[in-house]
């Protein structure tokens, strides 16, 4: 039997172009899916490498984390000890210290400045009428339960405009909390 193609030649060419476009479209879609799959595998591989690097870094930091946790526990223990010490061993207040300064001063004495340094060292500056008053003040400080190691840094006398002698002095004194030297 014979086959007869009754489709005109123009339509036949159009059908071939449609088939070709369809095949190209399928190839393009398959290439896009393949590229997308390849790109995602590449991203997954990159992320797995990053995860492995972070895990290695975590392993190197683990001893430091343990050390930080131990230090934090030590800090907490020391804070608890400080709290306990403050409850059972009260310290001398600043008000008591200033009150003691005023009680120990001799007649005609003025304190200009006093600074408490971090290590419990006091620097005192003041003025009075003579060196004997400075010496008495140093003896009073040394006999106090709040102070010791009284040292004269400088003392100088001048006459003021009213004809009175004025002695300026500077002392270093060690501060004791609750009668116990720091």
Order of alpha helices (4+ residues) and beta strands (2+ residues): alpha-alpha-beta-beta-alpha-beta-beta-beta
